[in-house]
Amino acid sequence: MSTCSRPWQDYIRDVPDFPRPGIVFKDITPLVGNGEAFSAVISEMAALIGPDVDAIVGIEARGFIFGAALAQKLGLGLVTVRKPGKLPADVHCIEYELEYGFDRLEIHRDALSVGHRVVIVDDLLATGGTAAATVKLIEQLGAIVDGCLFAIELDFLHGRSALSGTAVKSLLHYA
């Protein structure tokens, strides 16, 4: 159940038992497939980004969808944080722990400069592990994380706690 209602939330589809039994996946493909609904989400997200931001950082893969639209709307560049082996130039990487093992994220070393201010964007905040690793990755390059921005937050997974010390904004909350 959502703690607030927005017209576009009807375009988020629940898919039970995906990717494994017991999980209810929040599918955003109907949302991004509807121009009016997607535009409304991007406008709401854009209104939450301050004027001193130099770039949007999108987390693979759905963060690219929201991040690219936000970057275009705000006239900013998009920096992509990818899974291993996807970026062609020299990369900086971080390994982080998941509940079932380890994963790694990469960013081009020349994507950000010391002092760049960025907002990290993704579709959904769940446990916060990937977003927290992205914050560390950005900070290791000397850039400044102005905050993290999500369309959806699953409050019951307490992902914000993994991002303590970082401003977190989410449009839609599921308790």
VEXKOL-446160 format. One line per field, with one value per residue (C-alpha): residue number from 1; residue in one letter; x, y negated, z negated. Coordinates in Angstrom, 2 decimals, decimal comma. Each point is the difference from the previous one (the first is absolute). Layout:
% VEXKOL-446160
nr <- c(NUM | ...)
rest <- c(A | ...)
px <- c(X | ...)
py <- c(Y | ...)
pz <- c(Z | ...)
This chain:
% VEXKOL-446160
nr <- c(1 | 2 | 3 | 4 | 5 | 6 | 7 | 8 | 9 | 10 | 11 | 12 | 13 | 14 | 15 | 16 | 17 | 18 | 19 | 20 | 21 | 22 | 23 | 24 | 25 | 26 | 27 | 28 | 29 | 30 | 31 | 32 | 33 | 34 | 35 | 36 | 37 | 38 | 39 | 40 | 41 | 42 | 43 | 44 | 45 | 46 | 47 | 48 | 49 | 50 | 51 | 52 | 53 | 54 | 55 | 56 | 57 | 58 | 59 | 60 | 61 | 62 | 63 | 64 | 65 | 66 | 67 | 68 | 69 | 70 | 71 | 72 | 73 | 74 | 75 | 76 | 77 | 78 | 79 | 80 | 81 | 82 | 83 | 84 | 85 | 86 | 87 | 88 | 89 | 90 | 91 | 92 | 93 | 94 | 95 | 96 | 97 | 98 | 99 | 100 | 101 | 102 | 103 | 104 | 105 | 106 | 107 | 108 | 109 | 110 | 111 | 112 | 113 | 114 | 115 | 116 | 117 | 118 | 119 | 120 | 121 | 122 | 123 | 124 | 125 | 126 | 127 | 128 | 129 | 130 | 131 | 132 | 133 | 134 | 135 | 136 | 137 | 138 | 139 | 140 | 141 | 142 | 143 | 144 | 145 | 146 | 147 | 148 | 149 | 150 | 151 | 152 | 153 | 154 | 155 | 156 | 157 | 158 | 159 | 160 | 161 | 162 | 163 | 164 | 165 | 166 | 167 | 168 | 169 | 170 | 171 | 172 | 173 | 174 | 175)
rest <- c(M | S | T | C | S | R | P | W | Q | D | Y | I | R | D | V | P | D | F | P | R | P | G | I | V | F | K | D | I | T | P | L | V | G | N | G | E | A | F | S | A | V | I | S | E | M | A | A | L | I | G | P | D | V | D | A | I | V | G | I | E | A | R | G | F | I | F | G | A | A | L | A | Q | K | L | G | L | G | L | V | T | V | R | K | P | G | K | L | P | A | D | V | H | C | I | E | Y | E | L | E | Y | G | F | D | R | L | E | I | H | R | D | A | L | S | V | G | H | R | V | V | I | V | D | D | L | L | A | T | G | G | T | A | A | A | T | V | K | L | I | E | Q | L | G | A | I | V | D | G | C | L | F | A | I | E | L | D | F | L | H | G | R | S | A | L | S | G | T | A | V | K | S | L | L | H | Y | A)
px <- c(0,00 | 1,26 | 0,24 | -0,95 | -1,91 | 1,09 | -1,80 | 2,99 | 0,22 | -2,75 | 2,60 | 2,20 | -0,82 | 0,48 | 1,48 | -0,24 | 2,80 | 2,49 | 2,93 | -0,52 | -2,84 | -1,16 | 1,11 | -2,51 | 1,87 | -0,94 | -0,04 | 0,49 | -0,26 | -3,68 | 0,97 | 2,83 | -2,14 | -2,61 | 1,30 | -2,28 | 0,66 | 3,76 | 0,15 | -1,82 | 2,51 | 2,97 | -1,48 | -0,50 | 3,54 | 1,48 | -1,68 | 1,98 | 3,43 | 1,84 | 1,55 | 3,63 | 0,03 | 2,50 | -1,15 | -2,46 | 1,41 | -2,17 | 0,40 | -0,25 | -2,46 | -3,32 | 1,83 | 1,13 | -3,62 | -0,85 | 3,46 | 0,09 | -3,43 | 0,92 | 3,35 | -1,67 | -2,76 | 2,53 | 2,65 | 2,54 | 2,27 | -0,65 | 2,71 | -0,59 | 0,96 | 0,21 | 0,46 | 3,50 | 1,33 | -2,52 | 2,10 | 2,66 | 2,47 | 2,04 | -2,33 | -0,11 | -1,86 | -1,43 | -0,90 | -2,90 | -1,78 | -3,46 | -2,16 | 1,04 | 3,61 | 1,96 | -0,45 | 1,99 | -0,79 | 2,13 | 0,19 | 2,32 | 2,89 | -0,44 | -3,79 | 0,17 | 2,52 | 0,83 | -2,74 | -2,66 | -3,43 | -2,26 | -3,37 | -0,18 | -3,21 | -1,69 | -3,54 | -0,30 | 1,63 | -0,20 | 2,81 | 2,28 | 3,14 | 0,50 | -0,77 | 2,39 | 2,76 | -0,68 | 0,34 | 3,40 | 1,12 | -0,88 | 1,69 | 3,16 | 0,28 | -0,16 | -3,48 | -2,72 | -3,28 | -2,71 | -2,51 | -1,74 | -3,34 | -2,41 | -3,44 | -0,98 | 1,14 | -0,82 | -0,01 | -0,29 | 3,49 | 1,61 | 2,29 | 0,45 | 2,04 | 2,68 | 0,17 | 0,41 | 1,73 | -1,40 | -3,17 | -2,63 | -3,18 | -2,65 | -3,28 | -2,06 | 0,27 | -1,25 | -0,29)
py <- c(0,00 | -3,45 | -2,77 | -2,62 | 0,02 | -1,37 | 0,45 | 1,78 | 2,63 | 1,97 | 0,77 | 1,93 | 3,68 | 2,54 | 3,28 | 2,68 | 2,52 | -1,78 | 0,45 | 2,69 | 1,27 | -2,40 | -3,19 | -2,44 | -1,79 | -3,63 | -0,08 | -3,51 | 0,98 | -1,06 | -3,32 | -0,80 | 1,29 | -2,71 | -3,38 | -2,08 | 2,05 | 0,16 | -3,73 | -0,65 | 2,10 | -1,72 | -3,45 | 0,89 | 1,35 | -3,02 | -2,34 | 1,69 | -0,64 | -3,11 | -2,60 | 0,78 | 3,52 | 0,65 | 3,45 | 2,83 | 3,44 | 2,90 | 3,47 | 2,95 | 0,71 | -1,67 | -2,98 | -0,72 | -0,45 | -2,50 | -1,57 | -0,67 | -1,63 | -2,14 | -1,02 | -1,05 | -1,93 | -1,85 | -0,53 | 2,11 | 2,85 | 3,62 | 2,12 | 3,74 | 2,43 | 3,47 | 3,63 | 1,41 | 0,16 | -2,38 | -3,18 | -0,30 | -2,45 | -0,06 | 0,68 | -0,45 | 2,79 | 0,95 | 3,43 | 0,23 | 2,70 | 1,27 | 2,27 | 2,88 | -0,87 | -2,86 | -2,26 | -2,77 | -3,37 | -2,01 | -3,59 | -1,60 | -1,64 | -3,19 | -0,19 | -2,39 | -2,46 | -0,95 | -2,27 | 0,97 | 0,03 | 2,86 | 1,54 | 3,79 | 1,23 | 3,39 | 1,26 | 1,68 | 0,05 | 3,44 | 1,07 | -2,85 | 2,06 | -0,99 | -3,66 | -0,06 | 1,55 | -2,62 | -2,79 | 1,39 | 0,40 | -3,63 | -1,29 | 2,00 | -2,03 | -3,20 | -0,99 | -1,13 | 1,91 | -2,61 | 2,79 | 3,12 | -0,18 | 2,87 | 0,26 | 2,78 | 0,98 | 3,26 | -1,35 | 3,45 | 0,91 | -3,00 | -0,93 | -3,52 | 1,40 | 1,14 | -3,61 | -1,76 | -3,33 | -0,35 | -1,92 | 2,42 | -1,03 | 2,34 | -0,87 | 3,06 | 2,07 | 3,51 | 0,74)
pz <- c(0,00 | 0,90 | -2,59 | 2,61 | 3,27 | 3,34 | 3,33 | 1,53 | -2,74 | 1,74 | 2,70 | -2,43 | 0,32 | -2,80 | 1,23 | -2,73 | -0,49 | 2,27 | 0,20 | -2,63 | -2,22 | -2,70 | 1,77 | 1,47 | 2,78 | 0,73 | 3,81 | 1,40 | 3,69 | 0,26 | -1,62 | 2,40 | 2,87 | -0,59 | 1,13 | -2,21 | -3,15 | 0,59 | 0,67 | -3,29 | -1,95 | 1,64 | -0,70 | -3,67 | -0,27 | 1,78 | -2,49 | -2,80 | 1,51 | -1,14 | 2,29 | -0,85 | 1,43 | 2,80 | 1,15 | -0,50 | -0,83 | 1,17 | -1,50 | 2,40 | 1,40 | -0,82 | -1,45 | 3,57 | 1,07 | -2,72 | -0,03 | 3,75 | -0,03 | -3,02 | 1,47 | 3,24 | -1,79 | -2,18 | 2,69 | -1,90 | 1,00 | -0,92 | -1,61 | 0,01 | -2,74 | 1,54 | -0,79 | 0,67 | 3,53 | 1,59 | 0,22 | 2,74 | -1,56 | -3,24 | -2,94 | -3,73 | -1,79 | -3,35 | -1,31 | -2,42 | -1,95 | 0,81 | -2,14 | 2,29 | 0,90 | 1,53 | 3,00 | 1,62 | 1,54 | 2,40 | 1,22 | 2,55 | -1,86 | 2,03 | -0,43 | -2,96 | -1,33 | -3,56 | -1,30 | 2,54 | -1,69 | 1,04 | -0,76 | 0,15 | 1,62 | 0,12 | 0,40 | -3,38 | -3,42 | -1,62 | -2,36 | 1,07 | 0,64 | 3,63 | -0,69 | -2,97 | 2,12 | 2,68 | -2,57 | -1,08 | 3,61 | 0,82 | -3,15 | 0,76 | 3,22 | -2,06 | 1,13 | -2,38 | -0,32 | -0,39 | -0,64 | 1,25 | 1,78 | 0,61 | 1,57 | -2,43 | -3,48 | -1,77 | -3,56 | -1,59 | 1,29 | -1,78 | 2,91 | -1,37 | -2,86 | 2,49 | 1,22 | -3,34 | 0,47 | 3,54 | 0,80 | 1,33 | 1,81 | 1,35 | 1,67 | -0,85 | -3,18 | -0,64 | -3,74)
